[in-house]
Amino acid sequence: MNRIYIKNAIIVNEGKRFRGSVVIEGEKIA
């Protein structure tokens, strides 16, 4: 299973934006 790490991403959720890190494992965001 591949793991992708994105550092300092701009995350948008329901119109709110914030900066954070994202880990994607396979097809799911963890």
VOPALO-236534 format. One line per 4 residues: their letters; for each residue x, y, z of N, C-alpha, C. Coordinates in Angstrom, 3 decimals, padded with zeros to 6 digits. Example, Ala and Ser with C-alpha at 12.3 -4.5 7.8 and 13.67 -1.06 7.14 Angstrom:
BEGIN
as) 013.190/-005.690/007.800/012.300/-004.500/007.800/013.200/-003.300/007.800 ~ 012.850/-002.250/007.080/013.670/-001.060/007.140/012.900/000.030/007.870
END
This chain:
BEGIN
mnri) 000.848/-001.181/000.000/000.000/000.000/000.000/000.892/001.243/000.000 ~ 000.608/002.166/-000.880/001.383/003.400/-000.960/000.927/004.389/000.094 ~ 001.860/005.178/000.582/001.547/006.234/001.541/002.110/007.537/000.989 ~ 001.267/008.548/000.899/001.669/009.863/000.397/001.501/010.866/001.530
yikn) 002.536/011.663/001.781/002.513/012.685/002.829/002.617/014.050/002.167 ~ 001.649/014.919/002.436/001.653/016.274/001.883/001.797/017.242/003.051 ~ 002.863/018.025/003.033/003.158/018.961/004.119/002.716/020.368/003.727 ~ 002.158/021.109/004.681/001.711/022.495/004.491/000.661/022.627/003.390
aiiv) -000.269/021.696/003.353/-001.360/021.757/002.378/-002.428/022.734/002.866 ~ -003.175/023.315/001.942/-004.341/024.116/002.306/-005.549/023.193/002.213 ~ -006.162/022.931/003.367/-007.285/022.002/003.453/-008.569/022.820/003.472 ~ -009.509/022.473/002.595/-010.786/023.190/002.503/-011.890/022.236/002.926
negk) -012.708/022.671/003.905/-013.816/021.853/004.382/-014.996/022.759/004.696 ~ -016.086/022.595/003.964/-017.315/023.369/004.160/-017.035/024.873/004.154 ~ -016.204/025.316/003.228/-015.926/026.738/003.074/-014.845/027.274/003.994 ~ -014.361/026.482/004.928/-013.290/026.917/005.830/-011.966/026.405/005.290
rfrg) -010.947/027.257/005.346/-009.624/026.897/004.844/-008.624/026.955/005.987 ~ -007.769/025.947/006.072/-006.692/025.979/007.051/-005.507/025.201/006.518 ~ -004.350/025.483/007.065/-003.110/024.855/006.609/-002.783/023.684/007.533 ~ -002.387/022.581/006.934/-002.046/021.400/007.717/-001.340/020.375/006.854
svvi) -001.115/019.213/007.428/-000.474/018.115/006.711/-001.499/017.016/006.468 ~ -001.335/016.313/005.356/-002.282/015.269/004.961/-001.501/013.996/004.655 ~ -002.006/012.860/005.140/-001.442/011.555/004.801/-002.502/010.785/004.026 ~ -002.126/010.269/002.862/-003.030/009.457/002.048/-002.467/008.040/002.021
egek) -003.256/007.076/002.514/-002.861/005.666/002.518/-003.765/004.918/001.560 ~ -003.208/004.420/000.486/-004.013/003.744/-000.528/-004.962/004.738/-001.174 ~ -006.258/004.556/-000.940/-007.262/005.459/-001.497/-007.938/006.304/-000.428 ~ -007.464/006.234/000.824/-008.119/006.938/001.929/-007.197/007.985/002.539
ia) -007.797/009.102/002.944/-007.052/010.140/003.659/-007.056/009.765/005.133 ~ -005.871/009.666/005.710/-005.755/009.247/007.114/-005.426/010.432/007.999
END
